[in-house]
Amino acid sequence: MFEIINSPWEKTFVRLLRKATATVYLASPFIKSQTASLITQNIANGIDFRYINSFKLAYFHNGASDLDALSILMKDNCKQKNVPNLHAKLFIFDDAAIITSGNLTPGGLKNNLEYGILVQNSLVTKTKHDYLTIFNNPDHPKITSEIINKAQDILSAVPKEKRRKIGVADKSLFADIVNNTNTEELYDGGTASILSTASPWEKDVFNCLMKIKDDVFTLRQVYAFEKQLSLLHPNNQNIQAKIRQQLQYLSTLGLVEFIRPGKPGIYRKLWR
């Protein structure tokens, strides 16, 4: 029922993809375009295909993940969810599952020293149940083409001096290495790139957030701007609901994170 998975394990991954006839459920914080193409080239048509990602704008800006990878999966009818605090790497193929340290990147499948196990049969039933519980949680937003395009618009607006610069030689060595610290989770492409693509409501709420000095803030602190926002939007009679909607949108975009799920009203900024 158990099998040790050593690096490189790409061939095992592809073999299980090709063998699956009903379900392929993937969970990995990071994904690169090469791996997304590898998946879609080896997965059966009409399969129940799902993917959980940690969608933070910083990860796409610093090269840990590729927005194009999500688009590639979406073209293959993959249902995708954003779970910001995801750290697990879990891959389910019908009645087999791999639990490993490797992300869905060339480094995770081939180059890095990764280690994991392949489990089968009855143990997969519990694993699949846990995966679907996370995936179906309404607190975890869907990753849509609209969100992907919006994120791409923001990254395209990043000034040249703030864009990630990696030499060719360095890129081959370090493209898949991510330092999982709070700093790496914070988008540093500049607030101007965010505001340049924002709708009036997005811009106004984001400007309010920038006036809050703390990195961790409460919903009550944002509500304190209700009068200011009502002056900017006199036709809106439910300012607080609109604030919550915009915070949810910023969370979906990977610029705001809910702190302590199940205890609403506490957030963390994911930019600097």
Protein Blocks (a to p, Z undefined) as FASTA:
>chain_A
ZZcddddfklmmmmmmmmpmkbccdddfbacfklmmmmmmmccehiacdddddddfklmm
nomacfklmmmmmmnopacdddfklcbdcddehjaccddfbdcbfklmmmmccdddddeh
jlmmmmmmmmmmmmmpmklccddfklmmmmmmmmmmpcfklpccddfklmmmmmmgccdd
fklmpccebjklmmmmpcfklmmmmmmmmmpmbfbdcfklmmmmmmmmmmmmmmbcblml
mmmmmmmmmmmnopaccehehiahiacdfbZZ
